[in-house]
Amino acid sequence: PTLHILDGYEISTGLKLSDRTLVWKVDASLSEQAATWLEGLERPIIGFSPTSAHGLRTLSLPKIQEVVDVVSKQLGGTIVLTSDQRLNVTGCLNLTGELSSLRGLGALVSLSDAWVTVDSAPLHLAQALGIQAVGIFGCTLPELRATRPTHLRVVRNERLDCLGCYHRLPAQAEIKPTCDRGDLACLVALDAEAI
């Protein structure tokens, strides 16, 4: 948890990265499929991935709806919501539970104007594709997760002293199972306006 994500990739694979800028290549057929989903939608197209396989990095359903409402009102365009689980959220193109692969998600990210996401795979896809991203951080530290900082705007609850708690675990630990505070304030108290 104390290593930068790219250092972790190097250690786990035994490969040495000559260039620390991740790059993702989009499959043309998946790009065509993603384009059909986005065809005719009002720009800007802003992707939103509010969930993670790790519960401490997942926004609550009411917060997800609040973010969709605020971003739509302030920026117009179309919000495209993605998650591996089905979410009952309105006011967006809701593709939750419908994308069958990470490659398909990458194609969708590549055709978007920006991507808003918790620290999860969609953040790294946006970074690797050079798409402007808004990263929502709490238990993880952006300085250990960002791979293209010039394309990332960080949103987090700066009033908390427990930010990055996941990175304070012993070296042999992999993830923090629960919030020590018990309230997940790093995500719950985030202002949708800030996002």
N, C-alpha and C positions, 0 to 999 in steps of 0.2 A: 503493500500500500504506500510505501514511501518513495517509490520509483516513478519516474515519468512513464506514461503508458507505452511510449516507443521503446524505452529501455526494457520494459517488461516483455514486449514483443521480441526484442533481440535475445533476451535470456531464454524465453520459452521455445524459440525456434532454433537457436544456435546460429542465426544469421546476423551479419553485421550490416546495418543500414548505411549506405553510402550517401543517401539523401534523406533527410528526416522530414521531408514534405510528403505526406501520403498522397497518392493519386489513385483514383478509381476510374476504371474504364466502363462505360455504359454499353450494354448490348443493344444493337440497333433495333432488334425486334421488340425488346422490352421498352425501348424509348418510344416506338410507334404506339404500343399499347398505352403507355402513360400519356402520350399526346392525345389519344382519343378520350381519356378521362377528363383532360383539361380543356378540350376543344370548346370554344365559345364562352369560356368563363372569363369574368371580369378580372383584369389585372389591377394591382399586383396579386400574384398568386403566392400566398404565404402558407408554407407547410407548418404543421404543428404536431409534434410527437410528445405527448405529456406523460407517457408511461415508460417504465423500465422493468426488466426482469427482477431488479432489486427494489423491493418495496420502499426503501428509504429514499429513493430517487423518483418516486411516482407522485404526481399531483392528484389531489382528490377530485372526484367528479364535479362537485360544485365549483371548485377553482378552475377546472378545465372549461366549464361552461362560461364562467366569468371572463376568462381570458379570451375565448372566442368572441364573446359579445363586445368586449372593450376594443380588441384589435379590429374587428369588423367596423365598429362605429368610427374609430379614429383614422383608419387607413383605407377603408373601403376595400374593393377587390374581393378576393375569394380566399377563405381559409380552407385548407385541405387537412383534415384530421386523420392521423394514422396511429394505429396501435395494433399489437398482435391480438388484443382482446376487444370484443365488441363493446363500444361505449355509446350510451344514449345521450347524444349531444346534438343540439340543433343549431341552425344558423351557419352551417358550413357544408362543404362536400365531405361527408362522413364516409371514409374508406376503412374505418376500424374493423378489424377482423377479416378484411378482404384481400390484403396483399399476401401472396403466397411465398414470396422469397425476399431476401435482403437485396438481391439484384433488381427486382421489380421496384422496391422502395428506392434504391439508388437512381433508377431511371426517373422516378417521380421527383425526387429531390433535384436532379439535374435540370429539370424543366421549370423549376420554381424560381421566384424572384428572391425569396429569403426563406429560412427555415428556423422555427422556434422549437426548442426541444430541451428536455431534461438531459442530463449527462447519460447518454445511451448511444446505441449504434447509429441512429439517425444524425446525431451530432458529428460523429466521426465521418459519416458519409458526406455530409454537407462540407466539412473541412476538406476532405479528400477531393471533392468536386469543385472546390473554390467558390461555393455558394455562401453568401453572407448569412451568418447564423447568430441567433440569440440563444446563448446557453444558460439554462436555469440550474444553478448550483446550490448545494446545501452541504450534504455530507461528504462531497468530494471537492477537491481543489482544482480550479481551472488551470493553474500553473503546472499541474501534473497531468492534465488530461487534454489540453489544447494542442493540436498539431499544426494549426495555421492561425496563430493569434491575430494576424492582420484581418482575418475574415470572421472574427468572433467578438461579439459584445456579451459581456457577462452580466447576469442579473442574479443577485443574491441578497439575503437579509443581513446587511453589514452590521446591524446592531447586536448580533449574536456572537458570543465568544466561543461557541462550539462548532463554528463552520469548519468543515474539513475533518470532522471527527473520524471518518472512515480511514483517513490517512494517519491517524494517531494510534492505530492498532499495532500490536507487535508484528515484527517482520514475517513470522510464520502464519499469521492470520490472513484470511482472504477477504472477508466482508464483515461488516458490523450487522448483526441480526436485528437489533432494535435500537430505537432512539433512546439515549440515556436520559434525556429530559422527559420523555414520555409524551411529548406533544408535537413532535416533528415541526417545530416552529420555523425551521429554515425554509420549509415549503408552504406550510399553512398560512403563515403571516406575510407571505410575499404579496405585494400589491400588484394587481393585474395591470394597473396603469404603468408601473415600472417595466413590466414585461412588454 
